[in-house]
């Protein structure tokens, strides 16, 4: 069994023209900052009672969403979970559309019909956020089957948490994807907790995804999910394999969520000091250091932050001013004819 | 015109649609090389090849999930779930994923697929391989639900289901696979959401589905010949969309309503029809609507026991005759 444990490049500081390059590094940084600020704003709006329903934040996990999204090209498809704000934003969906949906306004991505857990933007390749654990792994297989059948070169990328590895659909999908040699990439974001329970307490193996890989003839891949460069390189490799017709990959990215499972969870079950330890490995902090090692100026970095804050601030104001959804959308789009008629 | 079996009609319907549209693909357990456990898909693998007719593992969630992902992104999959009882192990897709994705995404997500399945009793398979699950499916907004009773309807409704832009549950009755019927040559295409008056009559309306249609027709013959009761029999064919116009018009004419349902009694499809008639045609009725159903029990395996619990022509005759007071 081979183990791939990518680390930050040893050549850090050696110049701007390594395999990733300055422009992509700036994009990776901008993306992570954008996810962070948008979700931080979502949390602030929740405290003001302007974000309704539930919400599950990815604060601290941004490098995975940004690293994969930056490695995708137009046409590649993302399948996300209820913790899907970051993955949706990372594919280029405007902050206003996401905040609008969280605030259940008419300017939201689905005009309030889906909510935080079901963000979908097919024009950006975001093929849905799935709130029934495991459901989207087989669905991603189906999208990959279409690509295989039609000779399309897109890759289906399916993100899920560590808890998902213990549900049947995970195992059905992995076997299915390998047997059919599908161009699908499964990404387990291991943030160490299945909702409120340490994943190790409820899982037979140490690495909930990677330690199952050999059961399906897949490589055991565990990466540092807080280093966007590592994530980006891993994604590129898995996508190349998929596009070459060489089948699926299963990647376990180690990370940590800075907040609780959902907005209702203060995360008091975490041992003292754990959060602080992981905040030292905050992906944005790591990446800012990286940029500076590569000689990127503070002015350039600050300008990225200013741009992002403007988008988030403008989005917030637009959402606050947006009307509620009109009642006439209640009965639209139940069926493909646009309506809800079930009888004549 | 040729006489073919209901099972051959399944293969012919799939073949007709696969030949017409290269986006139609077919997957399920034992459906390709083996031709299906009910031999309803024989010849498709040979005709359309391994890329379009694919055997799967025993992974019902993977089958339906893959069908959905393919449907969302441009194909028109037909998925087979061998026995409808197995819907229970992949019900997330039937209840949560197929029917709600379009609505939740405000119309972005499409899901044009068909789930074919062997439904119903009569094979002495016991409680987990014999159920009639049409009521499980009918209650979910966003699904369409079809259950043909003849070889001709199998082809025409299957074609309509494949071409329909919504997810369609297509319930084939296991006890009908061997029956024969006349079908014309050439393309056959029917319309979802249309009930059919299969026997006109004036004294009462008997509404039935799938295997129960032939039993209702047999009962109607006895009612006419032995009791002078002229029953109109309606094959519902499609539970969603539901052709309530045909049913309401029939009740307006006959003034009495009977439903014959194979599903267990509670929340069976007939309850919805009775409710609609009670709401909208109460003053057309000369007596209470009556439901003839399988009782609210799991299905037994033994032939004697299974035969007793399903509605029979004799039970239909007896119920109608006593209700009409003749």
Interface residues (C-beta under 8 A of the other chain):
Chain A: X77 X109 X110 X111 X113 X114 X115 X118 X120 X121 X122 X127 X128 X130 X132 X134 X135 X136 X137 X138 X139 X140 X141 X142 X143 X144 X145 X146 X147 X149 X150 X156 X168 X169 X172 X173 X175 X176 X179 X180 X329 X332 X333 X334 X335 X336 X337 X338 X340 X341 X342 X343 X344
Chain B: X25 X51 X52 X54 X56 X57 X59 X61 X62 X63 X64 X65 X66 X67 X68 X69 X70 X71 X72 X73 X74 X75 X77 X92 X93 X96 X97 X101 X102 X103 X104 X105 X106 X107 X108 X109 X110 X112 X141 X142 X144 X164 X165 X166 X193 X240 X241 X242 X243 X244 X245 X276
